[in-house]
């Protein structure tokens, strides 16, 4: 396992609730989104089975932070070898769920 955490500047999110999307299985991952402490940044913890891909992770996560107002969020990712496209999809799903009024 490789584990790292990054903090990215972002606009405030206005998240309404905690969200969990995806499942840890081969080629997939789970994303947990919850309120964090700093409204001007998004903190992301990555736990992955794929070693040596930190630069790719950082590019995908920076793209997410640029596309969404994710400030004030703490995101935990548990990965089992997902592709960058799946990572982006799960992040988008979790972000939209945490901003939703629907349970």
C-alpha positions as CSV (number, residue, x, y, z in Angstrom):
1,X,0.0,0.0,0.0
2,X,1.0,3.5,-0.7
3,X,-0.5,6.4,1.4
4,X,-0.1,10.1,0.9
5,X,-2.1,13.3,1.6
6,X,-2.3,16.5,-0.4
7,X,-3.9,19.8,0.3
8,X,-5.2,21.8,-2.7
9,X,-6.5,25.4,-2.8
10,X,-10.2,25.5,-3.6
11,X,-13.3,27.7,-3.4
12,X,-15.7,26.9,-0.5
13,X,-17.8,23.8,-1.2
14,X,-21.0,24.4,0.7
15,X,-21.3,20.6,1.4
16,X,-24.5,19.6,3.1
17,X,-23.6,16.1,4.2
18,X,-21.1,13.2,4.2
19,X,-21.0,11.1,1.1
20,X,-19.6,7.6,0.2
21,X,-19.3,6.5,-3.4
22,X,-17.8,3.4,-4.9
23,X,-16.5,0.2,-3.4
24,X,-13.0,-1.1,-2.9
25,X,-12.6,-3.9,-5.4
26,X,-10.3,-4.7,-8.3
27,X,-10.1,-1.7,-10.7
28,X,-12.4,0.4,-8.5
29,X,-12.2,2.6,-5.4
30,X,-14.3,4.2,-2.7
31,X,-14.4,7.9,-2.0
32,X,-15.5,9.3,1.3
33,X,-16.3,13.1,1.4
34,X,-16.9,15.0,4.7
35,X,-16.5,18.5,6.0
36,X,-13.0,19.6,6.9
37,X,-11.7,22.6,8.7
38,X,-10.2,24.9,6.0
39,X,-12.7,26.5,3.7
40,X,-9.9,27.7,1.3
41,X,-8.5,24.2,0.8
42,X,-9.5,20.6,0.0
43,X,-7.5,17.9,1.9
44,X,-7.3,14.5,0.1
45,X,-5.9,11.3,1.6
46,X,-5.1,8.5,-0.8
47,X,-4.6,4.9,0.1
48,X,-3.7,2.9,-3.0
49,X,-2.4,-0.5,-3.9
50,X,-0.6,0.9,-7.0
51,X,2.9,2.2,-6.2
52,X,4.7,4.9,-8.1
53,X,1.7,6.8,-9.5
54,X,1.7,9.8,-7.1
55,X,2.3,12.3,-9.9
56,X,-0.7,11.0,-11.8
57,X,-2.8,11.1,-8.7
58,X,-1.8,14.6,-8.0
59,X,-2.8,15.7,-11.6
60,X,-6.2,14.0,-11.3
61,X,-6.9,15.5,-7.9
62,X,-5.7,19.0,-8.9
63,X,-8.1,18.8,-11.9
64,X,-11.0,17.8,-9.6
65,X,-10.2,20.8,-7.3
66,X,-10.1,23.2,-10.3
67,X,-13.5,21.9,-11.7
68,X,-15.3,21.9,-8.4
69,X,-15.7,24.3,-5.4
70,X,-14.2,21.7,-3.0
71,X,-12.9,24.0,-0.3
72,X,-13.6,22.9,3.2
73,X,-13.8,19.2,2.3
74,X,-11.8,16.3,3.5
75,X,-11.7,13.4,1.1
76,X,-10.5,9.9,1.7
77,X,-9.8,7.6,-1.2
78,X,-9.2,3.9,-0.9
79,X,-8.1,2.5,-4.2
80,X,-7.7,-0.9,-5.6
81,X,-6.1,0.0,-9.0
82,X,-8.7,2.3,-10.5
83,X,-7.8,4.2,-13.7
84,X,-7.7,8.0,-13.7
85,X,-11.1,8.1,-15.5
86,X,-12.7,6.0,-12.7
87,X,-11.1,8.2,-10.0
88,X,-12.5,11.3,-11.7
89,X,-16.0,9.7,-12.0
90,X,-16.1,8.6,-8.3
91,X,-14.8,12.0,-7.1
92,X,-17.6,13.7,-9.1
93,X,-20.2,11.3,-7.8
94,X,-19.2,11.8,-4.2
95,X,-19.0,15.6,-4.6
96,X,-22.4,15.8,-6.1
97,X,-23.9,13.5,-3.4
98,X,-22.4,15.6,-0.6
99,X,-24.0,18.8,-2.1
100,X,-27.4,17.2,-2.7
101,X,-30.4,17.8,-0.6
102,X,-31.7,14.3,-1.2
103,X,-30.7,11.6,1.4
